[in-house]
Amino acid sequence: MAGIKAKAKLKNGVVSVKALIKNPSMTYNMAEKKTGSRDNADFITHFSATLNGEVVADFSTSQFLSKNPIFKFEFKGIGAKKDKIKLVAMNNHGKTYKGKAKIK
């Protein structure tokens, strides 16, 4: 099952998040060379994170991410220890990857 593994830490009022998305990340050119069809490309196109219903990170991405990309971001002003951040990513075929990170 594809998913997102993540960690979140609160220090001095700032929450730092590190998230790994299990994805092969194959560009259109790589897919055409390897399989003969650009339709087999597979890469993350969107990533978002929410905490208590509020968006804390939102990224649009392209085919030039590495295999199993890692996203790092920080935010402040909301969040406390033991709160859970919900993470969602989507690939170019509409497949959804989900994960959670409990703030420590």
C-alpha positions in Angstrom: 0.0 0.0 0.0 1.3 3.4 -1.0 1.4 5.9 1.8 3.2 8.8 3.5 5.5 8.3 6.5 6.0 11.4 8.5 7.4 13.0 11.7 6.5 16.3 13.3 8.2 18.1 16.2 7.2 21.2 18.1 10.1 23.4 19.3 9.9 27.0 20.4 6.4 27.4 19.0 7.4 26.1 15.5 6.2 22.8 14.2 8.7 21.1 11.8 7.4 18.3 9.6 9.3 15.8 7.4 7.3 13.5 5.1 8.4 10.7 2.8 6.1 9.6 0.0 6.6 6.1 -1.4 6.4 6.8 -5.2 8.5 5.6 -8.1 8.6 9.0 -9.7 9.0 8.2 -13.4 9.0 11.2 -15.8 7.3 11.2 -19.2 10.7 10.7 -21.0 11.7 8.0 -18.6 8.4 6.1 -19.1 8.7 6.4 -22.9 12.2 5.1 -22.9 11.5 2.3 -20.4 8.0 1.1 -21.5 7.5 2.7 -24.9 4.5 4.8 -23.6 4.5 8.2 -22.0 1.2 7.2 -20.3 3.2 5.1 -17.8 4.8 8.2 -16.2 4.1 8.3 -12.5 4.9 11.3 -10.3 3.5 13.4 -7.5 1.5 16.5 -8.7 0.1 17.8 -5.4 0.9 17.6 -1.6 -1.1 19.1 1.2 -1.1 19.0 5.0 -3.9 20.1 7.4 -4.0 20.5 11.2 -7.3 20.8 12.9 -9.0 21.5 9.6 -6.6 24.3 8.7 -4.2 24.0 5.7 -0.6 24.3 6.9 1.2 23.3 3.7 0.0 23.1 0.0 2.4 22.3 -2.8 1.9 21.8 -6.6 4.8 19.8 -8.0 6.0 18.5 -11.4 7.5 15.4 -12.8 11.0 16.4 -11.7 10.8 15.1 -8.1 13.0 12.2 -7.1 11.9 8.7 -6.4 10.3 8.6 -2.9 10.4 12.3 -2.5 10.8 14.0 0.9 8.9 17.1 1.8 10.1 19.3 4.7 8.1 22.3 6.0 7.5 24.4 9.1 4.7 26.4 10.5 3.8 28.3 13.7 0.9 29.8 15.4 -1.2 26.6 15.6 -0.5 23.1 16.9 0.3 21.5 20.2 2.0 18.3 21.2 -0.1 15.2 20.4 -2.1 17.0 17.7 -2.2 15.0 14.4 -1.3 16.5 11.1 -3.1 14.9 8.1 -1.0 14.5 4.9 -2.4 13.9 1.4 -0.5 13.6 -1.9 -1.8 12.8 -5.4 0.0 11.5 -8.5 -0.6 12.4 -12.1 -3.1 9.4 -12.4 -5.2 10.6 -9.5 -3.9 8.0 -7.0 -4.0 9.3 -3.5 -1.3 8.8 -0.8 -2.3 9.5 2.8 -0.5 9.7 6.1 -0.5 11.2 9.6 2.1 12.7 11.9 1.6 13.2 15.6 3.3 16.3 16.9 5.9 15.4 19.5 
